[in-house]
Structure formats: C-alpha cells, structure tokens
Amino acid sequence: MKNRWRSPRTSESGFAVAASLLFITVSQLPLAAQTANPPPPTPAYDVASIKPAKPGGGSTLLFMYDRLTAKGMSLKGLIKQAYGIEDEQISGEPKWINTQAYDIEAKVDNADAASLKNLTPDQYQLMFQSFLKDRFQLKVHWETKQLPILALVVAKGGPKLKPSKPGDTYPDGIKGPDGKPAGHAGVMMWGRGRLTGQGVSIASLLPPLTQQLGRIVQDKTGLTGTYDIELHWTEDAAPGSAATSDALETSIFTAIQEQLGLKFQSEKAPVKVLLVDHVDQPSEN
C-alpha cells in the first residue's frame, strides 16, 4: 500500500482548512445503521441564515450541540459531513452543489439549548440532515456498492491507546473557538499534522481520517471504549520536491501505528452510497 494521502489544503473539508485547527464534538460520528425501531423526534434549529459565500475564501465548519456555522462550504461538503461520507459515496448530484459555496448560521434558542446536550450522536446527525432537507429540499436514498477502503485494524503488539476515565471534565484540555477549555469529554480537534481527542471512540476518528487520506476508512479494530488520543504526523513534501527521510518516518501511516498501535489495510468492502434524488438552491435570507 502506497503511503499517499490527501492534504486538507487541497480539498474541501468541513473539519480543517489551511493551517487551522477546528474544535468539534463527537456528535459528528457517522450515523449508525438504521434499525426497525421508529426514530426519536428530531430537534430543529430555530433560526438559520444562508447566504452565498464570497469567492476566494477558505472553507470551515463548526458543528456544536446548539449551533451550526459554515463558511465557504459547498452543499456537497455539507452533505459529506452530515452523513459522514466521502466524495465517492455521493452520486446523482447536480454540478452546482460542488461549486456554489455558502455561509450558514443556524442556532437553537437558549431555552432549548440545554436539552440538546443530552442528545445521542445519531440524534445530532439527524438534526444536521433535517436542516439540509428543510432548507435545500434535499431528498436522498441509500444504495450499497463494493468500493476500495482502508480498514483500521489493531497492529501487531496491540493497541497503544489511553482509555478515558468516566466523569473526566478536562478543565485544562482542548480549547474551543473562544479560547476556553472545552471542559468535557467527547471533543476532538484536528488540522495539519495533528489529531487530538478527549473521551472519543474509534468511530469518531473515521471522518477526519477519511478526509485526510481521501479514502473511506472503516473501523475493524473491535475496540469499543473511549480514549484520550494524541496523534502527530508530518505532511507530505510540497509537490515536485524530494520527500525527506524524516517526513517518511512520520507519515500518518507510520504515526498511527507507532503512536496508537493501529494500522491501515487496503480492502474492498460493501459501502453505502448516497444517491441524490432532488435538491434545490436555497433562497437568500
């Protein structure tokens, strides 16, 4: 397997652009498989503004329990984050969802915000998806295809993960956009050459790893706990330049094995693909 991966500087990512780090919550986990049980009621954002973004800016997405803030994000980028999927998992979409960028502010009233802290990851995802369905008239359905993936497995020697402790509050841990510590478990931040998580599951690593590598990453570790994670690696050398031995030694493939005791395996596997049946451009407001 070649040690090739895509830098977040070269593709739209809801989690990182340029040298910035983004604070996110574990509500950004991919949706769990659908069950026969009826879904719980889905909360909705009380106030939302959608405007075309000015050309030439970067793209960022901040998704927290009580608000959604997007800058310069295409609808395709939003769909990828809302459904926890990669480019090759979206099919049938019109061209404009790749090219038209939006600035979005969506919030929940203060009176309702406190209750959202107790939502499950699936409920947060459904809330994000419901927003896209309501404001973009997005209608989709799922199909399954065999696609190349990277399977995340336990490396020889076993995992090197630090289990998180129940009730940890991390008063001096990851800092949010306001510069203050997040103060609770279940948060993650990632950007160029760094991924840090507090009280996160292996499943929560899949979206940023998929974005970073440009390949679908599936969890086949069998690990079910929550962990405090520090992962550091060196990005590829600039195009056309010779890679140094140091860069090769600290690639994300090497880093994840040496620092976390995990590794990637190339496989083919059934992958859910989202087919876009209908979508409209939103009116500016």
C-alpha distance (Angstrom), angle and dihedral (degrees) to the residues before:
residue distance angle dihedral
M1 . . .
K2 3.77 . .
N3 3.78 116.5 .
R4 3.79 93.6 -125.5
W5 3.77 125.1 136.9
R6 3.74 138.9 162.1
S7 3.78 120.6 -106.3
P8 3.81 115.7 -132.1
R9 3.81 86.3 -126.9
T10 3.80 91.4 68.9
S11 3.80 100.1 49.0
E12 3.75 137.7 37.9
S13 3.77 110.7 -93.1
G14 3.74 128.2 176.9
F15 3.79 89.3 -150.6
A16 3.78 106.1 47.8
V17 3.78 142.6 11.1
A18 3.80 129.4 179.3
A19 3.80 110.9 -30.1
S20 3.79 96.5 -28.6
L21 3.78 125.6 119.3
L22 3.77 119.1 -143.5
F23 3.79 128.0 -148.0
I24 3.79 112.7 -139.1
T25 3.77 138.8 166.6
V26 3.77 127.7 -128.6
S27 3.79 87.4 -107.5
Q28 3.81 83.2 93.5
L29 3.77 92.9 76.4
P30 3.80 116.3 127.6
L31 3.79 113.2 -95.3
A32 3.78 114.1 -90.5
A33 3.78 118.0 -118.4
Q34 3.77 113.3 -73.1
T35 3.81 115.3 -100.4
A36 3.77 133.8 -157.0
N37 3.81 91.0 -110.1
P38 3.82 116.1 99.1
P39 3.83 111.6 -103.3
P40 3.81 118.9 -108.9
P41 3.81 118.3 -106.6
T42 3.79 110.3 -74.0
P43 3.83 117.1 -128.4
A44 3.79 116.7 -134.7
Y45 3.79 136.4 -149.5
D46 3.81 111.1 -101.8
V47 3.81 97.3 -152.3
A48 3.81 128.1 26.7
S49 3.79 135.6 172.0
I50 3.82 123.4 -168.4
K51 3.81 121.4 -174.0
P52 3.83 133.8 164.5
A53 3.80 109.2 -98.3
K54 3.77 121.7 -122.0
P55 3.82 111.7 -104.8
G56 3.78 120.0 -106.1
G57 3.78 99.4 35.4
G58 3.79 128.2 116.4
S59 3.79 126.2 -106.1
T60 3.79 126.6 -115.5
L61 3.78 136.3 163.6
L62 3.79 126.2 -159.9
F63 3.79 112.1 -172.2
M64 3.79 116.3 179.7
Y65 3.78 133.4 159.4
D66 3.83 95.5 -90.4
R67 3.80 104.4 27.8
L68 3.78 147.1 29.4
T69 3.80 120.4 -149.2
A70 3.81 121.2 -179.1
K71 3.79 127.7 176.8
G72 3.80 121.6 -169.0
M73 3.81 93.2 -13.3
S74 3.80 122.6 153.0
L75 3.78 118.5 -139.1
K76 3.80 88.5 -112.7
G77 3.79 89.4 56.8
L78 3.80 90.3 50.1
I79 3.80 92.0 48.7
K80 3.79 90.5 51.0
Q81 3.79 91.5 54.1
A82 3.82 95.5 40.7
Y83 3.80 92.7 53.0
G84 3.82 98.7 30.6
I85 3.81 94.1 -121.8
E86 3.81 140.3 129.3
D87 3.84 132.5 -123.7
E88 3.80 95.2 -89.2
Q89 3.80 89.7 54.9
I90 3.81 93.6 65.2
S91 3.79 120.1 78.0
G92 3.82 138.4 169.7
E93 3.79 95.7 27.6
P94 3.84 123.9 146.4
K95 3.80 116.2 -112.2
W96 3.79 95.5 -112.3
I97 3.79 93.9 68.5
N98 3.83 87.1 67.5
T99 3.81 96.9 47.5
Q100 3.81 109.9 31.8
A101 3.81 110.6 83.4
Y102 3.79 125.4 -158.6
D103 3.79 140.6 -161.3
I104 3.80 109.7 -142.7
E105 3.79 133.6 -174.4
A106 3.80 116.8 -177.7
K107 3.80 123.5 169.3
V108 3.77 142.3 175.7
D109 3.81 119.7 -132.4
N110 3.79 113.7 -99.0
A111 3.79 90.1 -116.9
D112 3.80 90.7 60.4
A113 3.81 99.5 36.0
A114 3.80 97.4 83.2
S115 3.80 92.9 57.5
L116 3.81 91.4 55.0
K117 3.80 91.9 66.4
N118 3.80 88.3 75.9
L119 3.80 96.6 53.3
T120 3.79 119.6 117.5
P121 3.83 120.8 -117.1
D122 3.81 89.3 -106.0
Q123 3.81 90.9 54.5
Y124 3.81 91.6 51.2
Q125 3.79 89.9 51.1
L126 3.79 91.7 48.7
M127 3.80 89.4 50.7
F128 3.82 90.6 54.8
Q129 3.80 92.0 46.1
S130 3.81 91.9 47.5
F131 3.80 89.2 54.6
L132 3.83 91.2 55.2
K133 3.80 91.7 46.2
D134 3.80 91.8 50.2
R135 3.80 100.4 42.9
F136 3.83 100.2 33.3
Q137 3.83 97.8 29.4
L138 3.80 86.2 -124.4
K139 3.80 114.7 -177.0
V140 3.81 119.0 -178.5
H141 3.79 143.1 160.7
W142 3.80 134.4 -162.9
E143 3.79 130.9 -114.8
T144 3.81 129.8 174.1
K145 3.81 125.0 -125.3
Q146 3.81 135.7 171.6
L147 3.82 107.1 -109.9
P148 3.82 136.5 165.9
I149 3.80 111.8 -96.1
L150 3.78 141.3 172.5
A151 3.79 110.8 -120.5
L152 3.81 113.9 -148.9
V153 3.82 106.9 -141.9
V154 3.80 138.2 165.4
A155 3.82 111.6 -87.7
K156 3.78 125.5 -132.5
G157 3.79 108.9 -74.4
G158 3.79 94.2 35.6
P159 3.80 134.7 -97.3
K160 3.80 121.8 -40.1
L161 3.80 95.9 -156.6
K162 3.79 126.2 139.0
P163 3.83 109.4 -132.9
S164 3.79 113.5 -133.3
K165 3.79 118.5 -124.1
P166 3.80 120.8 -118.3
G167 3.80 110.1 -105.4
D168 3.82 96.2 19.1
T169 3.80 110.3 157.2
Y170 3.84 99.6 -176.9
P171 3.82 97.4 -147.2
D172 3.82 90.5 -178.2
G173 3.78 97.9 34.6
I174 3.79 135.6 103.1
K175 3.80 112.2 -9.2
G176 3.78 121.1 -135.6
P177 3.82 128.3 -138.5
D178 3.82 89.4 -78.7
G179 3.80 90.9 58.8
K180 3.80 93.3 -112.9
P181 3.82 123.7 121.1
A182 3.79 113.1 -94.1
G183 3.79 88.4 -127.1
H184 3.80 97.6 -154.8
A185 3.78 143.7 67.2
G186 3.78 122.4 -98.8
V187 3.80 100.8 58.9
M188 3.76 131.3 121.7
M189 3.80 137.0 -175.6
W190 3.76 127.4 -167.5
G191 3.78 139.2 170.5
R192 3.78 139.3 132.0
G193 3.78 108.5 -4.0
R194 3.80 96.7 -19.2
L195 3.80 139.9 88.2
T196 3.80 119.9 175.9
G197 3.79 125.6 178.6
Q198 3.79 136.3 175.5
G199 3.79 119.6 -159.1
V200 3.82 93.0 -10.9
S201 3.79 131.4 149.9
I202 3.80 125.7 -129.2
A203 3.82 87.2 -109.8
S204 3.81 90.2 62.6
L205 3.82 89.9 60.2
L206 3.80 93.3 59.4
P207 3.84 99.6 78.7
P208 3.84 95.8 51.4
L209 3.81 92.4 41.3
T210 3.80 90.3 49.4
Q211 3.80 90.4 49.3
Q212 3.80 92.6 46.3
L213 3.79 96.4 47.7
G214 3.79 99.1 36.1
R215 3.82 88.6 -132.1
I216 3.78 130.4 98.7
V217 3.81 109.2 -98.9
Q218 3.80 119.2 -156.6
D219 3.79 126.1 -169.0
K220 3.80 112.4 -118.7
T221 3.80 96.7 152.6
G222 3.79 96.0 103.5
L223 3.83 88.4 -139.1
T224 3.81 112.6 141.5
G225 3.82 104.0 175.2
T226 3.79 133.0 93.1
Y227 3.79 121.1 -107.6
D228 3.80 146.0 -169.7
I229 3.79 105.4 -123.1
E230 3.80 134.5 -166.5
L231 3.80 114.0 178.5
H232 3.81 122.8 172.6
W233 3.80 129.5 176.6
T234 3.80 141.1 159.4
E235 3.78 119.5 -107.9
D236 3.79 121.3 -124.4
A237 3.78 116.9 -85.3
A238 3.79 116.3 -95.4
P239 3.83 115.0 -80.4
G240 3.78 111.9 -79.7
S241 3.79 95.2 17.9
A242 3.79 125.9 108.6
A243 3.81 113.8 -102.8
T244 3.78 113.4 -122.6
S245 3.77 123.3 -129.8
D246 3.82 88.8 -115.6
A247 3.82 91.2 56.7
L248 3.79 90.6 50.9
E249 3.79 92.3 48.0
T250 3.80 91.8 53.6
S251 3.80 100.5 41.1
I252 3.78 115.3 138.7
F253 3.83 88.6 -105.4
T254 3.79 91.7 56.5
A255 3.80 93.9 39.3
I256 3.79 96.0 53.3
Q257 3.80 91.1 51.2
E258 3.80 97.5 43.8
Q259 3.81 97.5 39.2
L260 3.82 103.1 32.9
G261 3.81 103.5 21.6
L262 3.81 91.2 -122.7
K263 3.80 132.6 114.0
F264 3.81 143.1 -170.8
Q265 3.80 126.0 -111.5
S266 3.81 124.1 -168.2
E267 3.80 111.2 -125.8
K268 3.78 142.8 147.5
A269 3.78 116.5 -119.4
P270 3.80 142.1 162.4
V271 3.81 107.3 -83.4
K272 3.79 128.4 -171.1
V273 3.82 111.5 -120.3
L274 3.80 121.5 -161.2
L275 3.82 114.4 -137.4
V276 3.81 116.3 -158.5
D277 3.81 109.5 -137.1
H278 3.81 97.7 174.1
V279 3.81 139.6 -4.1
D280 3.82 135.9 166.3
Q281 3.77 132.7 -159.5
P282 3.82 108.3 -109.8
S283 3.78 122.9 -118.0
E284 3.80 113.3 -109.7
N285 3.78 114.6 -104.0
